[in-house]
Amino acid sequence: MKILILGAKGMLTPYVIKALEKDHELRITDVSDLSGDDQYKKHEVLQVDITNLNQVTEAAKGVDAIINLAVVRHDLQLAFDVNSIGCFNMMVAAKTHNIKRVINTGPHWVASAQSYEKFDFDINPDIPHHPGTGLYAISKSAGQEICRIFAENHNINVINLLFNHLRAPFEPRMAVRPEHFWPFSVAKKDAGMSLLAAIEVDMKKLSTTCETFFISADVPHNQYSNVKAKEVLGWQPTNNFEKHWRQSAKK
């Protein structure tokens, strides 16, 4: 499968590339120039501004799927331009080139902001979404809604993968204080593998043309449920960060 990756400068991209490159052809793009970066040298690279419809549409020619990793968190105008209008441009490109598989990414706050965080068990990605008023969450939520509307009206399959804390695979216990270990965390390698699962899942397994999944490690309190990702996508986290929530046995 030939895959267009938008917004390749993010922290997750190296893990996505490693997960995909063995079996898929990648066209990697970002608003910055990637041509001199060794980690992309085995792949086609393009300089593409996701806020520019013509550039995104041109970059999507000849691909089978699109992955959107683009994000801006703090600048008011850029956040909506990248996180919301960027999704519109991506979906127009998918419609224009008859691309039927789109993977969109975002923070778990798109579905579950502060109002849901007061609950303590089994929050799942199919709850009525409440992104709150934070710039990052609400701009990404608007982008996801744009994806949903395109998916329903143009028969494009959209998979939304929602993350929170992306952690190094083997952080020392002391690197994360217990009160700072957020229950919605996932190892970066496992997060990358979730993109592979989304790219390769049989779309007949999806209930609708637009589905949302929580990508989170298995932790005992299960505040946020990853069951849907495991059952539908066939994704399995390999790191549950046990050392951060289980005390060592006393001798």
Backbone hydrogen bonds in HBPLUS format (Angstrom, degrees):
<---DONOR---> <-ACCEPTOR-->    atom                        ^
c    i                          cat <-CA-CA->   ^        H-A-AA   ^      H-
h    n   atom  resd res      DA  || num        DHA   H-A  angle D-A-AA Bond
n    s   type  num  typ     dist DA aas  dist angle  dist       angle   num
A0025-GLU N   A0001-MET O   2.95 MM  24  6.12 151.5  2.03 143.3 152.1     1
A0064-ASP N   A0002-LYS O   2.74 MM  62  5.29 161.8  1.77 143.8 150.0     2
A0065-ALA N   A0002-LYS O   3.32 MM  63  6.68 138.9  2.50 153.7 157.5     3
A0003-ILE N   A0025-GLU O   2.79 MM  22  6.16 162.0  1.82 166.4 171.3     4
A0027-ARG N   A0003-ILE O   2.81 MM  24  6.03 156.4  1.86 167.4 164.4     5
A0004-LEU N   A0065-ALA O   2.96 MM  61  6.33 166.6  1.97 154.3 155.4     6
A0067-ILE N   A0004-LEU O   2.76 MM  63  6.11 162.0  1.79 169.2 173.6     7
A0005-ILE N   A0027-ARG O   2.89 MM  22  6.14 166.1  1.91 161.0 161.1     8
A0029-THR N   A0005-ILE O   2.95 MM  24  5.93 148.2  2.06 155.1 164.6     9
A0006-LEU N   A0067-ILE O   2.86 MM  61  6.20 166.8  1.88 168.2 172.6    10
A0069-LEU N   A0006-LEU O   2.84 MM  63  5.76 163.3  1.86 152.5 156.6    11
A0008-ALA N   A0029-THR O   2.96 MM  21  5.79 152.2  2.03 144.5 153.0    12
A0013-THR N   A0010-GLY O   3.34 MM   3  5.67 144.7  2.48 106.4 114.9    13
A0015-TYR N   A0012-LEU O   3.05 MM   3  5.65 128.5  2.32 118.8 131.0    14
A0016-VAL N   A0012-LEU O   3.13 MM   4  6.36 147.9  2.24 148.1 157.2    15
A0016-VAL N   A0013-THR O   3.03 MM   3  4.94 119.4  2.41  97.4 113.3    16
A0017-ILE N   A0013-THR O   2.85 MM   4  6.06 168.4  1.87 167.9 169.4    17
A0018-LYS N   A0014-PRO O   3.10 MM   4  6.22 160.4  2.14 138.1 143.6    18
A0019-ALA N   A0015-TYR O   3.10 MM   4  6.19 149.1  2.20 134.9 142.9    19
A0020-LEU N   A0016-VAL O   2.99 MM   4  6.17 146.1  2.11 149.2 158.4    20
A0021-GLU N   A0017-ILE O   2.85 MM   4  5.60 165.5  1.87 161.2 162.5    21
A0023-ASP N   A0020-LEU O   3.24 MM   3  6.15 135.4  2.45 126.2 133.3    22
A0024-HIS N   A0020-LEU O   3.06 MM   4  5.72 131.6  2.30 153.2 164.4    23
A0028-ILE N   A0044-GLU O   2.81 MM  16  6.16 159.5  1.85 167.7 161.3    24
A0046-LEU N   A0028-ILE O   2.98 MM  18  6.36 150.4  2.07 149.0 154.7    25
A0048-VAL N   A0030-ASP O   2.84 MM  18  5.24 141.8  1.98 122.5 130.2    26
A0037-ASP N   A0034-LEU O   3.04 MM   3  5.46 169.4  2.05 122.9 125.5    27
A0040-TYR N   A0037-ASP O   3.13 MM   3  5.89 162.8  2.16 121.4 126.5    28
A0041-LYS N   A0038-ASP O   3.14 MM   3  5.09 169.4  2.15 109.8 113.1    29
A0043-HIS N   A0040-TYR O   2.96 MM   3  5.52 164.3  1.99 123.8 128.2    30
A0052-ASN N   A0049-ASP O   2.86 MM   3  5.45 165.7  1.88 123.9 127.9    31
A0056-VAL N   A0052-ASN O   3.09 MM   4  6.34 163.7  2.11 158.9 163.5    32
A0057-THR N   A0053-LEU O   2.92 MM   4  6.04 167.1  1.94 156.6 160.5    33
A0058-GLU N   A0054-ASN O   2.98 MM   4  6.05 158.0  2.03 144.5 150.5    34
A0059-ALA N   A0055-GLN O   2.97 MM   4  6.11 157.1  2.02 144.7 151.2    35
A0060-ALA N   A0056-VAL O   3.08 MM   4  6.23 134.2  2.30 142.7 153.9    36
A0061-LYS N   A0058-GLU O   3.29 MM   3  5.65 168.0  2.30 111.4 114.7    37
A0063-VAL N   A0060-ALA O   3.42 MM   3  5.81 164.3  2.45 131.6 128.0    38
A0066-ILE N   A0101-ARG O   3.10 MM  35  6.64 150.0  2.20 147.7 156.9    39
A0103-ILE N   A0066-ILE O   2.75 MM  37  6.13 166.6  1.76 163.7 168.6    40
A0068-ASN N   A0103-ILE O   2.83 MM  35  6.21 160.5  1.86 168.8 175.5    41
A0079-ALA N   A0075-ASP O   2.76 MM   4  5.62 154.7  1.82 155.1 161.9    42
A0081-ASP N   A0077-GLN O   2.97 MM   4  6.18 157.2  2.02 149.5 157.0    43
A0082-VAL N   A0078-LEU O   2.78 MM   4  5.82 167.4  1.79 155.4 157.4    44
A0083-ASN N   A0079-ALA O   2.81 MM   4  5.53 149.0  1.90 140.6 149.4    45
A0084-SER N   A0080-PHE O   3.07 MM   4  4.99 144.3  2.20 116.4 126.4    46
A0085-ILE N   A0080-PHE O   2.97 MM   5  6.40 164.0  2.00 164.1 168.1    47
A0086-GLY N   A0081-ASP O   2.94 MM   5  6.18 117.3  2.35 128.9 146.4    48
A0087-CYS N   A0084-SER O   3.06 MM   3  5.35 125.4  2.37 102.0 114.8    49
A0088-PHE N   A0084-SER O   3.21 MM   4  6.66 152.5  2.29 145.2 153.0    50
A0089-ASN N   A0085-ILE O   2.91 MM   4  6.24 162.2  1.94 156.7 160.3    51
A0090-MET N   A0086-GLY O   2.95 MM   4  6.17 157.8  2.00 145.9 152.3    52
A0091-MET N   A0087-CYS O   2.92 MM   4  6.10 161.3  1.95 151.0 155.5    53
A0092-VAL N   A0088-PHE O   2.92 MM   4  6.15 153.6  1.99 151.8 159.3    54
A0093-ALA N   A0089-ASN O   2.98 MM   4  6.18 158.5  2.02 146.9 152.8    55
A0094-ALA N   A0090-MET O   2.91 MM   4  6.22 152.5  1.98 145.4 153.4    56
A0095-LYS N   A0091-MET O   2.92 MM   4  6.11 161.1  1.96 146.0 150.8    57
A0096-THR N   A0092-VAL O   2.81 MM   4  5.99 162.1  1.84 151.9 157.4    58
A0097-HIS N   A0093-ALA O   3.04 MM   4  6.17 156.7  2.10 149.2 153.8    59
A0099-ILE N   A0094-ALA O   2.81 MM   5  4.62 158.9  1.85 139.0 143.0    60
A0098-ASN N   A0095-LYS O   3.33 MM   3  5.04 162.8  2.36  98.8 103.7    61
A0157-ASN N   A0100-LYS O   2.89 MM  57  5.51 149.3  1.98 129.1 133.4    62
A0102-VAL N   A0157-ASN O   2.89 MM  55  6.20 158.7  1.94 166.0 168.4    63
A0159-ILE N   A0102-VAL O   2.90 MM  57  6.35 159.0  1.95 161.6 168.7    64
A0104-ASN N   A0159-ILE O   2.88 MM  55  6.15 157.0  1.93 147.9 155.7    65
A0161-LEU N   A0104-ASN O   2.83 MM  57  6.27 162.7  1.86 162.2 164.8    66
A0106-GLY N   A0161-LEU O   3.10 MM  55  6.50 139.6  2.27 156.8 157.6    67
A0163-PHE N   A0106-GLY O   2.89 MM  57  6.30 157.5  1.94 155.8 159.8    68
A0110-VAL N   A0107-PRO O   3.08 MM   3  5.95 169.0  2.09 124.2 127.2    69
A0108-HIS N   A0163-PHE O   2.68 MM  55  5.29 132.1  1.91 152.2 150.5    70
A0111-ALA N   A0108-HIS O   3.01 MM   3  5.80 144.3  2.14 120.0 126.5    71
A0112-SER N   A0108-HIS O   2.91 MM   4  6.01 175.1  1.91 150.3 151.9    72
A0130-HIS N   A0111-ALA O   3.01 MM  19  5.46 167.0  2.03 124.8 126.9    73
A0113-ALA N   A0130-HIS O   3.05 MM  17  5.93 142.7  2.20 154.7 158.1    74
A0116-TYR N   A0113-ALA O   3.02 MM   3  5.81 139.6  2.18 124.0 132.7    75
A0117-GLU N   A0113-ALA O   3.25 MM   4  6.44 145.0  2.38 144.4 153.6    76
A0119-PHE N   A0116-TYR O   2.89 MM   3  5.62 162.0  1.92 123.2 128.7    77
A0122-ASP N   A0222-ASN O   2.76 MM 100  5.72 162.0  1.80 152.5 154.0    78
A0123-ILE N   A0223-GLN O   2.77 MM 100  5.95 172.5  1.78 143.5 145.0    79
A0225-SER N   A0123-ILE O   2.81 MM 102  5.73 168.0  1.83 146.3 149.5    80
A0127-ILE N   A0124-ASN O   3.34 MM   3  6.05 159.3  2.38 125.6 124.8    81
A0138-ILE N   A0134-GLY O   2.89 MM   4  5.94 172.5  1.90 164.3 166.9    82
A0139-SER N   A0135-LEU O   3.03 MM   4  5.92 158.6  2.07 147.2 152.9    83
A0140-LYS N   A0136-TYR O   3.11 MM   4  6.18 155.4  2.17 144.3 151.3    84
A0141-SER N   A0137-ALA O   2.79 MM   4  5.90 148.7  1.88 145.0 155.0    85
A0142-ALA N   A0138-ILE O   3.01 MM   4  6.14 152.3  2.09 138.1 144.3    86
A0143-GLY N   A0139-SER O   3.17 MM   4  6.39 152.5  2.25 136.3 143.5    87
A0144-GLN N   A0140-LYS O   2.89 MM   4  6.21 152.8  1.97 147.2 154.5    88
A0145-GLU N   A0141-SER O   2.93 MM   4  6.20 152.2  2.01 147.7 155.1    89
A0146-ILE N   A0142-ALA O   3.02 MM   4  6.30 151.7  2.10 145.6 153.1    90
A0147-CYS N   A0143-GLY O   3.02 MM   4  6.35 156.1  2.08 146.0 152.4    91
A0148-ARG N   A0144-GLN O   2.93 MM   4  6.24 154.9  1.99 147.2 153.9    92
A0149-ILE N   A0145-GLU O   3.03 MM   4  6.29 161.0  2.06 151.9 155.4    93
A0150-PHE N   A0146-ILE O   3.10 MM   4  6.35 167.0  2.12 155.3 158.3    94
A0151-ALA N   A0147-CYS O   2.86 MM   4  6.03 161.8  1.89 152.3 158.2    95
A0152-GLU N   A0148-ARG O   2.97 MM   4  6.17 162.3  2.00 153.7 157.1    96
A0153-ASN N   A0149-ILE O   3.10 MM   4  6.17 149.4  2.19 143.9 152.1    97
A0154-HIS N   A0150-PHE O   2.84 MM   4  5.65 137.8  2.02 152.9 160.2    98
A0158-VAL N   A0209-THR O   2.69 MM  51  6.03 167.7  1.71 165.4 166.5    99
A0211-GLU N   A0158-VAL O   3.02 MM  53  6.48 156.3  2.08 161.9 163.6   100
A0160-ASN N   A0211-GLU O   2.80 MM  51  6.12 170.6  1.81 161.1 164.4   101
A0213-PHE N   A0160-ASN O   2.82 MM  53  6.16 152.0  1.90 165.6 174.6   102
A0162-LEU N   A0213-PHE O   2.89 MM  51  6.10 166.9  1.91 172.3 176.5   103
A0215-ILE N   A0162-LEU O   2.96 MM  53  5.90 166.6  1.98 169.5 165.2   104
A0165-HIS N   A0184-PHE O   3.12 MM  19  6.42 158.5  2.17 160.6 156.3   105
A0186-VAL N   A0165-HIS O   2.92 MM  21  6.33 149.8  2.02 169.8 178.8   106
A0167-ARG N   A0186-VAL O   2.89 MM  19  5.98 168.3  1.90 147.5 151.3   107
A0188-LYS N   A0167-ARG O   2.83 MM  21  5.62 150.3  1.92 165.0 159.0   108
A0175-ALA N   A0172-PRO O   2.91 MM   3  5.25 152.6  1.99 110.6 119.7   109
A0176-VAL N   A0173-ARG O   3.38 MM   3  6.08 162.0  2.42 114.9 119.0   110
A0180-HIS N   A0177-ARG O   2.72 MM   3  5.22 153.1  1.79 120.7 130.2   111
A0181-PHE N   A0178-PRO O   3.22 MM   3  5.32 164.8  2.25 104.7 109.3   112
A0217-ALA N   A0185-SER O   2.76 MM  32  5.96 170.1  1.77 160.3 158.0   113
A0191-ALA N   A0187-ALA O   2.88 MM   4  6.20 154.1  1.95 154.4 162.9   114
A0192-GLY N   A0188-LYS O   2.90 MM   4  6.18 157.0  1.96 149.7 155.2   115
A0193-MET N   A0189-LYS O   3.02 MM   4  6.35 150.9  2.11 145.1 153.0   116
A0194-SER N   A0190-ASP O   3.07 MM   4  6.38 131.2  2.32 139.0 151.5   117
A0194-SER N   A0191-ALA O   3.08 MM   3  5.15 133.7  2.31  96.5 109.4   118
A0195-LEU N   A0192-GLY O   3.14 MM   3  5.48 136.2  2.34 103.8 114.5   119
A0197-ALA N   A0193-MET O   2.99 MM   4  6.30 158.2  2.03 147.8 153.5   120
A0198-ALA N   A0194-SER O   2.98 MM   4  6.18 152.0  2.06 140.6 147.8   121
A0199-ILE N   A0195-LEU O   2.93 MM   4  6.12 149.6  2.02 144.8 153.1   122
A0200-GLU N   A0196-LEU O   3.00 MM   4  6.16 150.3  2.09 148.9 156.4   123
A0201-VAL N   A0197-ALA O   2.96 MM   4  5.80 122.7  2.30 142.7 153.9   124
A0205-LYS N   A0202-ASP O   2.87 MM   3  5.75 168.0  1.89 128.1 132.3   125
A0206-LEU N   A0203-MET O   3.13 MM   3  5.47 161.8  2.17 108.8 114.4   126
A0222-ASN N   A0219-VAL O   3.19 MM   3  5.79 145.3  2.32 117.7 126.8   127
A0230-LYS N   A0226-ASN O   3.17 MM   4  6.50 153.5  2.25 151.6 159.4   128
A0231-GLU N   A0227-VAL O   2.83 MM   4  6.02 164.4  1.86 159.2 163.5   129
A0232-VAL N   A0228-LYS O   2.86 MM   4  5.71 165.5  1.88 150.3 154.9   130
A0233-LEU N   A0229-ALA O   3.09 MM   4  5.17 132.9  2.32 115.4 128.8   131
A0235-TRP N   A0229-ALA O   3.40 MM   6  5.97 164.1  2.43 138.6 134.2   132
A0244-HIS N   A0241-PHE O   2.88 MM   3  5.66 158.9  1.93 124.8 131.4   133
A0245-TRP N   A0242-GLU O   3.07 MM   3  5.48 149.7  2.16 110.8 119.2   134
A0246-ARG N   A0242-GLU O   2.87 MM   4  5.71 133.0  2.10 164.1 173.5   135
